[in-house]
C-alpha cells in the first residue's frame, strides 16, 4: 500500500495503461506542455511524446469527435475535458455518436474511449463551472458512467475504463484531486459495475458516490455518536449500476437515504431512490429519502453555494426521518 | 497512382464506373418506389444526380487501408464501396438481414470490412469522426487516408471548422469533400453562406481547396485520386468541393418547390450517367445493346434486392437489447 493523492492515482492509472498498450493516447486542452489544468497528466508528455499526449485547441466538439473516430479505428483514446462543464460543447458527439455507433451499425463498431475530467461543484466558480452533470450522461444507453470516491477506486476504475471496449464517462472532482488515500501496490483494477460498502452498519443504508462519499462517512460517524449505525454504499459506477449490493444492504437495514450532489429532477439520485422504493418495497420500514443538490443554478456566494449542496446536517436530518427519530 | 486527366482511362474501368452509377440510380429509383409502397419508412435521402461523386471518388482510393465516412445521404457511398444491394435494401426494409441488422435504417449504412463508417445522421457530426480516423492513420503510419464527405449544409457547422484546424496542425491525411448539391434541405446555399465559392473555406486553416466537376465521374476519379495521393504522400489535409446536383427533394417528403423546373432540366442535361454514356458511345466503346444489357442487369439486381428484403425476417424482439454495449 502507498499513500497517494487522487490526482497521483489517476496519473498512475494512465501511465500504466499507456505503458502496456500503445493504442492508449491522451488528448485534451493543456494535457501536454502545461501538464494538465489540474496536473493529472503531469509528466506524461515528457514520457510518451506529443504523438501520444496531444494538446488540443479549445474545440471540445472537435477533439471529442476526433477521439471517437480514433476509437472506432482501433485506438483507445483518453479524452480529458478541462471540466465536464465544457463537455456540454461536445454533447452531440457523446450522445449521437459515441453512445449510438454500436447500435446503429448493428454491432459492427465499438467505441473504446474514456472521457474524463472534474465534474460537480467546486468552490466560488458560479453557475457555469459548478455543475454536477452525471445525470445527463447516465440517461443514455451505450455509455458507461463511473464516479470514484477514493484514490484506490480512482486508479482501479480508470484502468478498467481504459481497457473497456465502450465509451466511459469518468467523473472526477476538483475538490478531490489533493485528497490522499491508500492505494494497493502493483496491478490494481476495479471492475465497472461493482459498488462498495465503505462502512458496514445495521440501522440505515446511505447510498452515495463520488465526492459526497467522504461527507457521508463523516455524517455516519456523527450518527454513531448518537447510537445510529449507518451502512455507506459507494456506487462507484452509475452505469452499469450494481443494484444487488444496494438491495442486499437495504434488506438488512430496512431504511435508505440516497445522497447525490446533482440536482433532484430526473437525476441519478432520484432514479436510485425509485429503484430502491420499487424493488425493496417489502423490506422498507420508511419511504426512501433523497438528499440532493438544490434545484437551483449554483450561486457564487459561498454561503449560498454551500446551501445549494448536500451537507452533513441535511444527511443527518434525512437519516432521522427514515428512522422516525 | 494519380493519372493525368488527359490520359484515357481503360475501357474496363469506364464500364465499371457506368455500371456502378447505373446501379445506384436504379437502386434509388427502387427505394423511392418501395417508399411509396410504405415498405420503407422514416427519412430516405436519395442520391440520384450525384452518382459520379461517390463512384469516382471511391474508385480512387483503396478501402483495404483507406476509409470513407459519410453523412446521411449514404446509399450511393455504400454501393460505390461494393456493399451488397441485398443487405442495403433489407436495411431500408428494417429487416434482420440488413447491413446494420435493421437497426440503422437509410441513414446508417456501415461496413467495417470495407472501412465504410457510415451513414451518419447529424449534419456535420461525422467530420470530427473522420478526422479521428485520420489521426489513427497518422499515429500508426499505416499509409491510410480518409475520405470525409459532407454537404454544403454542413460546412457552416463548428465541427467542420474545428476539424480542419486540428487536421492542419496535426498534419492528418484526410480529404474533406464538400459535396455541394446546392441545397441544404430547402435552402439555396447562396442564401446562407458568406461565400459562394466554398474552396476558400479551407483558407483560414491553410488548406487550399479545389473545385471538382461532380457531374463527370472521370474528373472526380482523377481529382480525388490526386488529392488522396497528396494527402498520403505529404500527410496533409486536402479540401475538395465537388459541385453536383440532386434531382430529388432533400428527402422523400420534400417536393423541392424551392427551385425551378428549368434549373432541374438544365442539370438533367449534364446527367453524370448520360455524360459518360455519350462519351463511351462516341468513341465506340459502348453500344446501345451493351448499355441496355447493363441497365437491365442493374434493374434485376435491384429487383433481386427487393425480393431478398421482402422475404427476410423481421428482427427478433431480443435484438432490441443487443448491440448496445460491446
Interface residues (C-beta under 8 A of the other chain):
Chain A: X25 X51 X52 X54 X56 X57 X59 X61 X62 X63 X64 X65 X66 X67 X68 X69 X70 X71 X72 X73 X74 X75 X77 X92 X93 X96 X97 X102 X103 X104 X105 X106 X107 X108 X109 X110 X112 X141 X142 X144 X165 X166
Chain B: X67 X69 X98 X99 X100 X101 X102 X103 X104 X108 X110 X111 X112 X117 X118 X119 X120 X121 X122 X125 X127 X128 X129 X130 X131 X132 X133 X134 X135 X136 X137 X139 X140 X158 X159 X162 X163 X165 X166 X169 X170 X322 X323 X324 X325 X326
